[in-house]
């Protein structure tokens, strides 16, 4: 399953092979622009693409995040990638894949770029309290079986500033570190960490959850406000369940399990 890893450099439209190779997560399809890397990866997965096929675009014209929100993807300023996965895993445990991706990004920022990263449940990676990476995992489930998943990751790399509407909530590697790095400098260490944590998500979900809780300031004893379809839930966070749901203890002492895909989490106070 070893394939050459491809990435790009921001100074040119060309694509260059990287020396790094990964037995599962190995990009091979590079594009100057796409509407959405997730959309193309999902089409390829539905057509039988094997696990590990990765789409990387220099620009996305219709990038999106959770709840259909737009993900700003200007040319040459971010790493926009999607990976086709075919995990042999119970669909109920598939949220571990999303958590694993967030852990891999946070570790890459910390270990390779000395940027202190936080994770807001379930999958927003933050730096200095602002979003530096978004993750969108979309799965196809049929008759209780997980057919495939597409892991989309967008990392803000070279942005010097953002549009006014997200200026206070977004950041980039350049803003945080003052260093202008190329996409392949982020891609290489990120792939290695994705490989590690994806394999843990398949076999040892408890390790993924433990590491996520270790990194995230939202995991324990954090006052949060959660908007759910049933109304507002407020309380203190009490970690994650075995399937990755967020546990909140309300002021009445009730424990509520909040599942991904139906809530918005807002940090009320820092610990």
SVG drawing of the C-alpha trace seen along z (x, -y; Angstrom):
<svg xmlns="http://www.w3.org/2000/svg" viewBox="-36 -43 49 47">
<polyline fill="none" stroke="black" stroke-width="0.4" points="0.0,0.0 3.0,-2.3 2.6,-5.2 4.6,-8.3 3.3,-11.2 2.6,-14.4 2.2,-17.9 2.7,-21.4 4.7,-24.5 3.0,-27.9 5.4,-29.6 4.3,-27.6 1.3,-25.7 3.5,-22.6 3.4,-19.6 6.4,-17.9 7.0,-14.4 7.8,-14.2 10.1,-11.6 7.7,-10.7 5.6,-7.6 2.7,-6.3 1.2,-2.8 -2.4,-4.0 -2.6,-7.8 -0.8,-8.6 -1.9,-11.5 -1.6,-11.2 -4.1,-13.6 -3.1,-17.3 -5.2,-20.1 -4.7,-23.8 -8.3,-24.3 -11.5,-22.3 -14.9,-23.3 -14.4,-20.9 -11.8,-18.2 -14.4,-16.3 -16.9,-16.2 -14.3,-14.8 -13.0,-12.3 -16.6,-11.2 -17.3,-10.7 -14.1,-8.6 -14.9,-6.6 -18.4,-5.8 -16.8,-4.7 -14.5,-2.2 -11.4,-4.2 -9.1,-2.3 -8.3,-3.4 -5.5,-6.1 -6.4,-8.0 -6.0,-11.6 -7.1,-14.8 -5.2,-18.0 -6.2,-21.3 -4.3,-24.6 -7.6,-26.4 -11.2,-25.5 -14.0,-27.5 -16.8,-25.9 -15.0,-24.5 -17.3,-23.7 -17.3,-22.7 -19.8,-21.2 -23.4,-22.3 -22.9,-23.4 -20.8,-26.4 -18.4,-27.9 -14.6,-27.2 -12.5,-30.0 -9.9,-28.4 -8.0,-31.1 -5.3,-30.0 -1.9,-29.0 -2.8,-30.0 -3.8,-26.7 -3.6,-22.9 -6.9,-21.6 -7.0,-17.8 -9.4,-14.9 -8.6,-11.2 -10.7,-8.2 -10.9,-5.7 -12.4,-2.3 -12.3,-1.5 -13.3,1.9 -15.1,0.5 -18.6,0.4 -20.4,-2.8 -21.1,-3.7 -17.4,-4.0 -16.6,-6.0 -16.5,-9.3 -13.1,-8.1 -11.8,-8.9 -12.8,-12.6 -11.2,-12.8 -8.0,-11.1 -7.7,-13.7 -8.0,-16.5 -5.3,-15.0 -3.0,-14.5 -3.4,-18.2 -2.9,-19.4 0.2,-17.4 1.6,-18.6 1.1,-22.2 2.7,-21.7 5.6,-19.4 6.5,-20.6 5.7,-24.3 5.7,-25.1 2.2,-26.3 0.1,-25.6 -3.1,-23.9 -6.4,-23.3 -9.4,-21.2 -13.0,-22.4 -15.3,-19.4 -15.5,-17.6 -13.1,-18.7 -12.1,-22.4 -8.4,-22.9 -7.6,-26.2 -4.6,-28.4 -4.8,-31.4 -8.5,-30.7 -9.0,-31.1 -9.7,-28.4 -6.6,-27.3 -8.0,-24.0 -11.3,-22.6 -12.1,-18.9 -15.1,-17.3 -15.5,-13.6 -18.4,-12.3 -19.4,-8.6 -21.5,-6.4 -23.4,-3.8 -25.6,-1.1 -27.6,1.5 -25.6,0.8 -22.2,1.1 -19.7,-1.6 -18.9,-1.5 -16.3,-4.3 -15.5,-7.6 -14.0,-10.8 -11.7,-12.8 -11.5,-16.4 -8.9,-18.7 -8.3,-22.4 -5.3,-24.0 -4.8,-27.8 -1.1,-28.2 -0.1,-31.4 -3.0,-33.8 -1.8,-37.2 -5.4,-38.3 -8.9,-37.1 -12.2,-38.5 -13.8,-40.9 -16.6,-38.4 -14.0,-35.8 -11.1,-38.1 -11.7,-37.6 -12.3,-33.9 -9.7,-32.6 -5.9,-32.4 -3.0,-30.7 0.4,-29.2 1.9,-32.5 0.0,-34.6 0.8,-32.4 4.5,-31.8 5.5,-34.6 6.9,-31.9 5.9,-31.4 5.9,-27.7 5.0,-25.7 2.2,-23.2 4.4,-20.2 6.2,-21.2 2.8,-20.8 1.7,-17.8 4.7,-15.5 4.5,-15.5 0.7,-15.6 0.5,-12.4 2.7,-10.6 0.6,-11.5 -2.7,-10.8 -1.4,-7.4 -0.6,-6.7 -3.9,-8.0 -6.1,-6.5 -4.8,-3.1 -5.5,-3.7 -9.0,-4.8 -9.6,-1.4 -8.2,0.7 -7.8,-1.3 -10.5,-4.0 -9.8,-4.5 -6.3,-5.7 -7.6,-8.3 -10.2,-9.6 -7.6,-9.8 -5.2,-11.8 -8.0,-14.1 -9.0,-14.8 -5.3,-15.4 -5.0,-18.1 -8.4,-19.7 -9.2,-22.4 -12.8,-21.7 -12.7,-18.1 -13.0,-18.5 -14.4,-21.1 -15.1,-23.6 -18.3,-25.6 -20.0,-25.3 -23.2,-26.3 -24.5,-23.8 -27.3,-24.4 -29.1,-21.2 -32.3,-20.5 -34.0,-20.1 -32.9,-23.4 -29.9,-24.9 -27.8,-22.7 -25.4,-24.4 -23.0,-22.9 -19.5,-21.6 -17.8,-19.1 -17.0,-15.7 -15.0,-14.2 -16.0,-11.9 -17.9,-8.7 -16.4,-5.5 -18.0,-6.5 -16.8,-10.1 -19.9,-11.9 -19.4,-15.0 -20.5,-14.5 -22.0,-17.6 -23.1,-17.8 -25.9,-20.3 -26.5,-22.6 -29.1,-20.0 -26.4,-17.3 -27.7,-15.5 -25.2,-14.0 -26.1,-14.7 -24.4,-13.0 -24.1,-15.2 -23.5,-13.6 -21.6,-15.1 -23.5,-16.6 -26.3,-18.2 -24.7,-20.8 -22.7,-24.0 -20.3,-24.4 -19.4,-27.8 -16.8,-28.0 -18.1,-30.2 -15.0,-30.5 -11.4,-29.4 -10.0,-27.0"/>
</svg>
